[in-house]
């Protein structure tokens, strides 16, 4: 089956909206199903989709990394990148969602808590309202099973493990980039 991979959220300026992006091998009616009760998704948002041809990726690599040997070493089809927006979200509400084909293969269930209304959040030690934020960047994570690792990234995995262990304490995780490396070729 075409199981969705690389599922992640990103917030919009409008706090009543949350975007979700994922990758899959097929482009068959991609959607995000979501709701406020686990296992019951009363809302559906259609996704837009994009893919890249071998030539487009080669052109990007040659522009950004002129000495790259990615296309002499092999090629991996990137699949389709899907984007859907969950809208009309209520503040400070837990939402459950799944992504994939409307009537076919879908991801497992994920959840997130929508942002509080502007000016609302946790009360800190002084009684002031606040939102707890965890920030991290450049964790440089490859795979845990070492199937594609060229340069080991153990430190990145330990940072990620520590973040996941403490994530429940925070309202928002901001990751500044380089969570993993998207190699466009298989290693020989």
MDAnalysis code that builds the backbone (N, CA, C; Angstrom):
import MDAnalysis as mda
import numpy as np

u = mda.Universe.empty(564, n_residues=188, atom_resindex=np.repeat(np.arange(188), 3), trajectory=True)
u.add_TopologyAttr("name", ["N", "CA", "C"] * 188)
u.add_TopologyAttr("resid", np.arange(1, 189))
u.add_TopologyAttr("resname", ["UNK", "UNK", "UNK", "UNK", "UNK", "UNK", "UNK", "UNK", "UNK", "UNK", "UNK", "UNK", "UNK", "UNK", "UNK", "UNK", "UNK", "UNK", "UNK", "UNK", "UNK", "UNK", "UNK", "UNK", "UNK", "UNK", "UNK", "UNK", "UNK", "UNK", "UNK", "UNK", "UNK", "UNK", "UNK", "UNK", "UNK", "UNK", "UNK", "UNK", "UNK", "UNK", "UNK", "UNK", "UNK", "UNK", "UNK", "UNK", "UNK", "UNK", "UNK", "UNK", "UNK", "UNK", "UNK", "UNK", "UNK", "UNK", "UNK", "UNK", "UNK", "UNK", "UNK", "UNK", "UNK", "UNK", "UNK", "UNK", "UNK", "UNK", "UNK", "UNK", "UNK", "UNK", "UNK", "UNK", "UNK", "UNK", "UNK", "UNK", "UNK", "UNK", "UNK", "UNK", "UNK", "UNK", "UNK", "UNK", "UNK", "UNK", "UNK", "UNK", "UNK", "UNK", "UNK", "UNK", "UNK", "UNK", "UNK", "UNK", "UNK", "UNK", "UNK", "UNK", "UNK", "UNK", "UNK", "UNK", "UNK", "UNK", "UNK", "UNK", "UNK", "UNK", "UNK", "UNK", "UNK", "UNK", "UNK", "UNK", "UNK", "UNK", "UNK", "UNK", "UNK", "UNK", "UNK", "UNK", "UNK", "UNK", "UNK", "UNK", "UNK", "UNK", "UNK", "UNK", "UNK", "UNK", "UNK", "UNK", "UNK", "UNK", "UNK", "UNK", "UNK", "UNK", "UNK", "UNK", "UNK", "UNK", "UNK", "UNK", "UNK", "UNK", "UNK", "UNK", "UNK", "UNK", "UNK", "UNK", "UNK", "UNK", "UNK", "UNK", "UNK", "UNK", "UNK", "UNK", "UNK", "UNK", "UNK", "UNK", "UNK", "UNK", "UNK", "UNK", "UNK", "UNK", "UNK", "UNK", "UNK", "UNK", "UNK", "UNK", "UNK", "UNK", "UNK", "UNK"])
u.atoms.positions = np.array([
    [0.820, -1.209, 0.000],
    [0.000, 0.000, 0.000],
    [0.854, 1.259, 0.000],
    [0.260, 2.348, -0.419],
    [0.934, 3.643, -0.519],
    [0.801, 4.396, 0.801],
    [1.617, 4.045, 1.779],
    [1.539, 4.643, 3.107],
    [2.171, 6.038, 3.079],
    [1.454, 7.059, 3.549],
    [2.022, 8.411, 3.607],
    [3.231, 8.454, 4.539],
    [4.222, 9.250, 4.166],
    [5.451, 9.385, 4.950],
    [5.757, 10.866, 5.159],
    [6.699, 11.139, 6.067],
    [7.217, 12.485, 6.305],
    [6.089, 13.485, 6.592],
    [5.160, 13.101, 7.445],
    [4.016, 13.939, 7.798],
    [4.467, 15.011, 8.786],
    [4.183, 16.262, 8.491],
    [4.500, 17.320, 9.445],
    [3.528, 18.486, 9.314],
    [3.401, 19.220, 10.400],
    [2.509, 20.377, 10.476],
    [3.296, 21.671, 10.380],
    [2.648, 22.705, 9.884],
    [3.194, 24.051, 10.028],
    [2.039, 25.033, 10.102],
    [2.232, 26.002, 10.985],
    [1.170, 26.931, 11.345],
    [1.141, 28.118, 10.390],
    [-0.032, 28.699, 10.264],
    [-0.228, 29.907, 9.461],
    [-0.342, 31.113, 10.390],
    [-0.378, 32.294, 9.826],
    [-0.619, 33.494, 10.630],
    [-1.991, 33.436, 11.277],
    [-2.941, 32.862, 10.568],
    [-4.305, 32.710, 11.075],
    [-4.313, 31.531, 12.041],
    [-4.503, 31.799, 13.321],
    [-4.420, 30.733, 14.321],
    [-5.566, 29.728, 14.231],
    [-6.532, 29.973, 13.376],
    [-7.616, 29.004, 13.193],
    [-7.320, 28.054, 12.028],
    [-6.074, 28.047, 11.563],
    [-5.682, 27.210, 10.432],
    [-4.365, 26.506, 10.736],
    [-4.257, 25.243, 10.324],
    [-3.017, 24.469, 10.456],
    [-2.804, 23.719, 9.144],
    [-1.589, 23.783, 8.626],
    [-1.263, 23.076, 7.392],
    [-0.567, 21.761, 7.713],
    [-0.777, 20.786, 6.865],
    [-0.103, 19.500, 6.994],
    [0.472, 19.126, 5.631],
    [1.690, 18.613, 5.647],
    [2.375, 18.219, 4.418],
    [2.844, 16.782, 4.590],
    [2.820, 16.017, 3.515],
    [3.313, 14.644, 3.535],
    [3.714, 14.216, 2.137],
    [4.365, 13.080, 2.059],
    [4.846, 12.532, 0.795],
    [4.258, 11.143, 0.618],
    [3.900, 10.819, -0.612],
    [3.453, 9.458, -0.933],
    [3.847, 9.127, -2.366],
    [3.807, 7.855, -2.690],
    [4.209, 7.415, -4.020],
    [3.145, 7.726, -5.077],
    [1.890, 7.782, -4.660],
    [0.780, 7.998, -5.596],
    [0.097, 9.331, -5.324],
    [-0.708, 9.756, -6.289],
    [-1.473, 10.989, -6.168],
    [-2.941, 10.667, -6.428],
    [-3.560, 9.908, -5.501],
    [-4.941, 9.456, -5.663],
    [-5.810, 10.133, -4.605],
    [-6.460, 11.213, -4.967],
    [-7.385, 11.951, -4.109],
    [-6.821, 12.155, -2.704],
    [-5.690, 12.887, -2.574],
    [-5.073, 13.094, -1.265],
    [-5.885, 14.056, -0.387],
    [-6.076, 13.664, 0.868],
    [-6.856, 14.458, 1.815],
    [-6.253, 14.368, 3.206],
    [-6.664, 15.295, 4.067],
    [-6.455, 15.164, 5.503],
    [-7.854, 15.080, 6.115],
    [-8.059, 14.067, 6.941],
    [-9.306, 13.913, 7.687],
    [-9.004, 14.331, 9.119],
    [-9.868, 15.165, 9.727],
    [-9.555, 15.642, 11.071],
    [-10.816, 15.905, 11.879],
    [-10.631, 15.893, 13.191],
    [-11.736, 16.157, 14.101],
    [-11.230, 16.263, 15.526],
    [-12.139, 16.492, 16.451],
    [-11.776, 16.704, 17.843],
    [-11.905, 15.443, 18.696],
    [-12.260, 14.342, 18.080],
    [-12.382, 13.076, 18.806],
    [-11.508, 12.029, 18.117],
    [-10.693, 11.337, 18.891],
    [-9.804, 10.318, 18.338],
    [-10.604, 9.271, 17.563],
    [-10.176, 9.006, 16.321],
    [-10.821, 7.999, 15.492],
    [-12.067, 8.464, 14.775],
    [-12.528, 9.671, 15.040],
    [-13.729, 10.209, 14.395],
    [-13.364, 11.530, 13.728],
    [-13.368, 11.533, 12.405],
    [-12.904, 12.696, 11.647],
    [-14.084, 13.310, 10.903],
    [-14.636, 14.381, 11.467],
    [-15.823, 14.982, 10.870],
    [-15.497, 15.982, 9.766],
    [-14.216, 16.346, 9.618],
    [-13.814, 17.324, 8.605],
    [-12.861, 16.697, 7.588],
    [-12.950, 17.177, 6.345],
    [-12.069, 16.720, 5.268],
    [-11.497, 17.948, 4.568],
    [-10.186, 17.956, 4.360],
    [-9.556, 19.026, 3.581],
    [-8.811, 18.387, 2.417],
    [-9.092, 18.856, 1.210],
    [-8.414, 18.345, 0.022],
    [-6.992, 18.879, -0.021],
    [-6.089, 18.084, -0.560],
    [-4.683, 18.487, -0.655],
    [-4.320, 18.840, -2.086],
    [-3.389, 19.769, -2.226],
    [-2.759, 20.008, -3.526],
    [-1.517, 19.122, -3.563],
    [-1.041, 18.816, -4.767],
    [0.097, 17.890, -4.898],
    [1.086, 18.397, -5.919],
    [2.354, 18.024, -5.702],
    [3.421, 18.412, -6.623],
    [4.453, 17.293, -6.646],
    [5.107, 17.133, -7.764],
    [6.238, 16.217, -7.852],
    [7.316, 16.879, -8.689],
    [8.471, 16.259, -8.729],
    [9.583, 16.771, -9.513],
    [10.071, 15.680, -10.437],
    [10.366, 16.059, -11.672],
    [10.934, 15.092, -12.612],
    [12.430, 14.939, -12.320],
    [13.013, 13.920, -12.895],
    [14.456, 13.706, -12.742],
    [15.227, 14.937, -13.223],
    [14.816, 15.489, -14.356],
    [15.514, 16.651, -14.920],
    [15.382, 17.873, -14.017],
    [14.185, 18.107, -13.450],
    [14.002, 19.252, -12.550],
    [14.916, 19.137, -11.333],
    [14.983, 17.949, -10.741],
    [15.858, 17.766, -9.582],
    [17.330, 17.906, -9.963],
    [17.679, 17.406, -11.136],
    [19.061, 17.546, -11.598],
    [19.416, 19.017, -11.759],
    [18.496, 19.794, -12.352],
    [18.740, 21.222, -12.544],
    [18.895, 21.936, -11.203],
    [18.057, 21.588, -10.226],
    [18.152, 22.193, -8.893],
    [19.497, 21.856, -8.264],
    [19.880, 20.584, -8.316],
    [21.157, 20.162, -7.728],
    [22.330, 20.869, -8.386],
    [22.307, 20.965, -9.690],
    [23.428, 21.590, -10.393],
    [23.511, 23.079, -10.105],
    [22.348, 23.731, -9.877],
    [22.348, 25.157, -9.516],
    [22.859, 25.359, -8.097],
    [22.451, 24.477, -7.178],
    [22.791, 24.676, -5.775],
    [24.066, 23.958, -5.360],
    [24.373, 22.839, -6.009],
    [25.590, 22.070, -5.709],
    [26.219, 21.622, -7.026],
    [26.933, 22.525, -7.695],
    [27.457, 22.225, -9.032],
    [28.357, 20.992, -9.097],
    [28.988, 20.633, -7.998],
    [29.878, 19.470, -8.009],
    [29.191, 18.193, -7.549],
    [27.869, 18.233, -7.400],
    [27.125, 17.061, -6.923],
    [27.221, 15.918, -7.928],
    [27.404, 14.714, -7.385],
    [27.423, 13.538, -8.262],
    [26.137, 12.728, -8.104],
    [25.077, 13.364, -7.587],
    [23.825, 12.668, -7.297],
    [23.276, 11.932, -8.514],
    [23.387, 12.508, -9.675],
    [22.757, 11.890, -10.834],
    [23.671, 10.920, -11.565],
    [24.914, 10.844, -11.166],
    [25.792, 9.794, -11.695],
    [25.702, 8.557, -10.818],
    [25.222, 8.717, -9.571],
    [25.191, 7.608, -8.608],
    [23.844, 6.902, -8.544],
    [22.813, 7.458, -9.119],
    [21.507, 6.826, -9.069],
    [20.402, 7.834, -8.899],
    [19.189, 7.377, -8.969],
    [18.019, 8.255, -8.931],
    [16.929, 7.604, -8.114],
    [16.275, 8.362, -7.269],
    [15.120, 7.884, -6.521],
    [13.972, 8.842, -6.786],
    [12.899, 8.336, -7.312],
    [11.703, 9.134, -7.562],
    [11.222, 9.716, -6.233],
    [11.019, 11.045, -6.143],
    [10.617, 11.644, -4.875],
    [9.160, 11.402, -4.502],
    [8.364, 10.855, -5.414],
    [6.943, 10.681, -5.136],
    [6.220, 12.006, -5.251],
    [5.088, 12.109, -4.558],
    [4.276, 13.322, -4.593],
    [4.300, 13.994, -3.222],
    [4.428, 15.302, -3.238],
    [4.414, 16.106, -2.020],
    [3.026, 16.742, -1.939],
    [2.306, 16.454, -0.852],
    [0.929, 16.919, -0.690],
    [0.859, 17.994, 0.384],
    [-0.067, 18.937, 0.205],
    [-0.282, 20.015, 1.172],
    [-1.779, 20.221, 1.344],
    [-2.236, 20.172, 2.595],
    [-3.642, 20.433, 2.906],
    [-3.724, 21.387, 4.086],
    [-4.791, 22.163, 4.137],
    [-4.991, 23.117, 5.232],
    [-6.240, 22.750, 6.019],
    [-6.042, 22.565, 7.322],
    [-7.175, 22.362, 8.217],
    [-7.587, 23.744, 8.694],
    [-8.839, 24.115, 8.490],
    [-9.264, 25.470, 8.825],
    [-10.469, 25.462, 9.760],
    [-10.829, 26.656, 10.209],
    [-11.923, 26.844, 11.170],
    [-11.662, 26.105, 12.480],
    [-10.394, 26.083, 12.898],
    [-10.025, 25.415, 14.145],
    [-10.393, 26.286, 15.337],
    [-10.875, 25.641, 16.396],
    [-11.191, 26.346, 17.637],
    [-9.913, 26.498, 18.458],
    [-9.758, 27.593, 19.199],
    [-8.550, 27.788, 20.006],
    [-8.413, 26.750, 21.121],
    [-7.171, 26.436, 21.461],
    [-6.836, 25.556, 22.586],
    [-7.615, 24.238, 22.555],
    [-7.698, 23.651, 21.379],
    [-8.465, 22.413, 21.197],
    [-7.557, 21.346, 20.606],
    [-7.668, 20.130, 21.115],
    [-6.899, 19.016, 20.556],
    [-7.623, 18.480, 19.336],
    [-6.875, 18.369, 18.237],
    [-7.401, 17.814, 16.987],
    [-6.642, 16.535, 16.661],
    [-7.354, 15.581, 16.095],
    [-6.795, 14.314, 15.645],
    [-6.914, 14.286, 14.134],
    [-5.896, 13.761, 13.460],
    [-5.950, 13.764, 12.001],
    [-5.198, 12.573, 11.416],
    [-5.540, 12.283, 10.180],
    [-4.867, 11.261, 9.396],
    [-4.783, 11.778, 7.964],
    [-3.733, 11.426, 7.247],
    [-3.543, 11.900, 5.873],
    [-3.415, 10.718, 4.930],
    [-3.709, 10.973, 3.655],
    [-3.548, 9.939, 2.641],
    [-4.656, 10.001, 1.613],
    [-4.998, 8.833, 1.082],
    [-6.049, 8.750, 0.070],
    [-7.409, 8.779, 0.748],
    [-8.358, 9.465, 0.135],
    [-9.687, 9.584, 0.746],
    [-10.287, 8.210, 1.033],
    [-10.216, 7.312, 0.061],
    [-10.817, 5.990, 0.230],
    [-9.778, 4.879, 0.168],
    [-8.537, 5.203, 0.502],
    [-7.476, 4.197, 0.394],
    [-6.516, 4.265, 1.567],
    [-5.248, 4.052, 1.264],
    [-4.208, 4.009, 2.297],
    [-4.068, 5.361, 2.982],
    [-4.028, 5.321, 4.317],
    [-3.836, 6.544, 5.088],
    [-2.816, 6.287, 6.192],
    [-2.324, 7.373, 6.732],
    [-1.363, 7.306, 7.839],
    [-2.073, 6.837, 9.101],
    [-1.279, 6.593, 10.122],
    [-1.853, 6.413, 11.441],
    [-2.396, 7.746, 11.914],
    [-2.945, 7.755, 13.107],
    [-3.518, 8.986, 13.648],
    [-2.446, 9.837, 14.333],
    [-2.514, 11.133, 14.086],
    [-1.660, 12.114, 14.736],
    [-2.568, 13.093, 15.483],
    [-1.976, 13.899, 16.339],
    [-2.774, 14.919, 17.019],
    [-1.947, 16.179, 17.243],
    [-2.638, 17.283, 17.461],
    [-2.005, 18.548, 17.820],
    [-3.026, 19.367, 18.598],
    [-2.545, 20.327, 19.320],
    [-3.413, 21.258, 20.046],
    [-3.326, 22.605, 19.340],
    [-4.476, 23.143, 18.973],
    [-4.500, 24.425, 18.276],
    [-4.024, 25.534, 19.214],
    [-3.510, 26.617, 18.648],
    [-3.001, 27.715, 19.484],
    [-4.115, 28.341, 20.317],
    [-3.755, 28.921, 21.461],
    [-4.760, 29.654, 22.242],
    [-5.171, 30.920, 21.508],
    [-6.276, 31.489, 21.927],
    [-6.656, 32.794, 21.367],
    [-5.516, 33.766, 21.641],
    [-5.273, 34.712, 20.757],
    [-4.212, 35.696, 21.024],
    [-4.397, 36.303, 22.414],
    [-3.279, 36.348, 23.157],
    [-3.322, 36.896, 24.503],
    [-3.682, 35.878, 25.567],
    [-3.895, 34.606, 25.159],
    [-4.242, 33.558, 26.120],
    [-3.147, 32.505, 26.112],
    [-2.919, 31.887, 27.240],
    [-1.912, 30.833, 27.304],
    [-1.776, 30.336, 28.723],
    [-0.645, 29.780, 29.057],
    [-0.362, 29.300, 30.413],
    [-0.133, 30.479, 31.343],
    [-0.343, 30.244, 32.612],
    [0.032, 31.247, 33.600],
    [1.422, 30.895, 34.099],
    [2.339, 31.842, 34.028],
    [3.689, 31.584, 34.523],
    [3.756, 31.840, 36.035],
    [4.948, 31.767, 36.605],
    [5.121, 31.927, 38.054],
    [4.555, 33.232, 38.589],
    [4.578, 34.263, 37.762],
    [4.100, 35.569, 38.206],
    [2.625, 35.789, 37.890],
    [1.958, 34.775, 37.371],
    [0.537, 34.901, 37.048],
    [0.270, 35.484, 35.676],
    [1.317, 35.773, 34.911],
    [1.135, 36.306, 33.561],
    [0.884, 35.150, 32.589],
    [0.116, 35.416, 31.530],
    [-0.158, 34.391, 30.531],
    [1.058, 34.210, 29.629],
    [1.327, 32.964, 29.262],
    [2.466, 32.685, 28.382],
    [2.193, 31.428, 27.569],
    [2.952, 31.269, 26.520],
    [2.934, 30.063, 25.692],
    [4.321, 29.454, 25.792],
    [4.404, 28.167, 26.083],
    [5.691, 27.490, 26.246],
    [6.177, 27.017, 24.877],
    [7.381, 27.438, 24.489],
    [7.924, 27.151, 23.162],
    [9.250, 26.407, 23.292],
    [9.421, 25.341, 22.510],
    [10.705, 24.650, 22.381],
    [11.224, 24.964, 20.984],
    [12.486, 25.383, 20.913],
    [13.090, 25.689, 19.621],
    [14.322, 24.808, 19.417],
    [14.491, 24.309, 18.202],
    [15.671, 23.530, 17.861],
    [15.920, 23.672, 16.364],
    [17.143, 23.368, 15.942],
    [17.471, 23.473, 14.524],
    [18.696, 22.628, 14.209],
    [18.830, 22.326, 12.937],
    [20.004, 21.638, 12.403],
    [20.367, 20.382, 13.189],
    [19.372, 19.528, 13.395],
    [19.624, 18.274, 14.098],
    [20.288, 17.244, 13.188],
    [20.254, 17.478, 11.885],
    [20.999, 16.658, 10.920],
    [20.745, 15.165, 11.090],
    [19.498, 14.780, 11.088],
    [19.146, 13.387, 11.354],
    [18.988, 12.615, 10.062],
    [19.629, 11.470, 9.990],
    [19.378, 10.516, 8.919],
    [18.476, 9.435, 9.506],
    [18.697, 8.185, 9.173],
    [17.825, 7.116, 9.650],
    [18.414, 6.407, 10.852],
    [17.557, 5.844, 11.696],
    [18.017, 5.101, 12.871],
    [18.640, 3.762, 12.477],
    [18.207, 3.199, 11.359],
    [18.714, 1.874, 10.993],
    [19.977, 1.930, 10.129],
    [20.513, 3.112, 9.913],
    [21.757, 3.332, 9.164],
    [21.676, 2.948, 7.693],
    [20.470, 2.783, 7.150],
    [20.356, 2.333, 5.770],
    [20.882, 3.350, 4.765],
    [20.836, 4.635, 5.080],
    [21.320, 5.650, 4.140],
    [22.381, 6.561, 4.750],
    [22.895, 6.221, 5.922],
    [23.833, 7.123, 6.583],
    [25.210, 7.070, 5.920],
    [25.693, 8.232, 5.506],
    [27.049, 8.361, 4.996],
    [27.924, 8.936, 6.095],
    [27.431, 9.961, 6.784],
    [28.116, 10.569, 7.914],
    [27.225, 10.382, 9.138],
    [27.638, 9.605, 10.118],
    [26.779, 9.341, 11.281],
    [26.316, 10.630, 11.956],
    [25.089, 10.627, 12.436],
    [24.476, 11.799, 13.029],
    [23.919, 11.469, 14.428],
    [24.691, 10.768, 15.234],
    [24.225, 10.318, 16.546],
    [23.807, 11.485, 17.427],
    [24.536, 12.601, 17.359],
    [24.182, 13.747, 18.201],
    [22.799, 14.277, 17.848],
    [22.475, 14.298, 16.572],
    [21.149, 14.756, 16.150],
    [20.049, 13.875, 16.696],
    [20.278, 12.572, 16.690],
    [19.275, 11.657, 17.241],
    [19.114, 11.849, 18.736],
    [20.200, 12.103, 19.463],
    [20.072, 12.300, 20.908],
    [19.333, 13.603, 21.218],
    [19.525, 14.638, 20.407],
    [18.783, 15.887, 20.588],
    [17.297, 15.635, 20.337],
    [16.994, 14.913, 19.273],
    [15.598, 14.602, 18.965],
    [14.971, 13.761, 20.078],
    [15.684, 12.755, 20.573],
    [15.162, 11.922, 21.665],
    [14.849, 12.765, 22.894],
    [15.737, 13.695, 23.251],
    [15.518, 14.561, 24.413],
    [14.306, 15.474, 24.189],
    [14.178, 15.989, 22.981],
    [13.036, 16.858, 22.676],
    [11.731, 16.083, 22.785],
    [11.689, 14.883, 22.227],
    [10.466, 14.083, 22.281],
    [10.108, 13.687, 23.705],
    [11.113, 13.439, 24.518],
    [10.883, 13.071, 25.919],
    [10.212, 14.214, 26.684],
    [10.503, 15.451, 26.301],
    [10.005, 16.623, 27.024],
    [8.912, 17.389, 26.291],
    [8.471, 16.898, 25.151],
    [7.561, 17.662, 24.297],
    [6.238, 18.014, 24.974],
    [5.745, 17.178, 25.886],
    [4.450, 17.437, 26.526],
    [4.454, 18.713, 27.359],
    [5.610, 19.210, 27.716],
    [5.711, 20.428, 28.527],
    [5.503, 21.696, 27.693],
    [5.456, 21.562, 26.380],
    [5.455, 22.727, 25.507],
    [4.180, 22.819, 24.678],
    [3.826, 24.062, 24.330],
    [2.676, 24.317, 23.471],
    [3.065, 24.290, 21.998],
    [4.326, 24.589, 21.719],
    [4.769, 24.744, 20.342],
    [6.222, 24.326, 20.206],
    [6.523, 23.561, 19.177],
    [7.897, 23.212, 18.824],
    [8.209, 23.933, 17.521],
    [9.265, 24.714, 17.528],
    [9.723, 25.371, 16.303],
    [11.025, 24.706, 15.907],
    [11.030, 24.132, 14.707],
    [12.258, 23.526, 14.196],
    [12.733, 24.380, 13.039],
    [13.924, 24.946, 13.174],
    [14.445, 25.906, 12.211],
    [14.997, 25.315, 10.931],
    [14.963, 24.015, 10.761],
    [15.412, 23.429, 9.508],
    [16.464, 22.359, 9.694],
    [16.763, 21.675, 8.618],
    [17.732, 20.581, 8.588],
    [17.396, 19.486, 9.600],
    [16.119, 19.085, 9.615],
    [15.709, 17.964, 10.452],
    [16.321, 16.678, 9.911],
    [16.363, 16.573, 8.599],
    [16.986, 15.420, 7.954],
    [17.552, 15.902, 6.621],
    [18.206, 15.023, 5.936],
    [18.754, 15.388, 4.643],
    [18.050, 14.611, 3.551],
    [17.519, 15.325, 2.574],
    [16.733, 14.721, 1.506],
    [17.644, 14.391, 0.332],
    [18.331, 13.286, 0.439],
    [19.169, 12.853, -0.676],
    [18.269, 12.437, -1.822],
    [18.623, 12.832, -3.039],
    [17.791, 12.490, -4.185],
    [18.350, 11.278, -4.929],
    [19.204, 10.520, -4.278],
    [19.737, 9.342, -4.917],
    [20.009, 8.268, -3.874],
    [20.097, 7.038, -4.344],
    [20.458, 5.922, -3.476],
    [21.965, 5.836, -3.408],
    [22.490, 5.402, -2.295],
    [23.928, 5.234, -2.160],
    [24.332, 3.850, -2.614],
    [25.428, 3.789, -3.366],
    [25.888, 2.505, -3.890],
    [26.601, 1.727, -2.804],
])
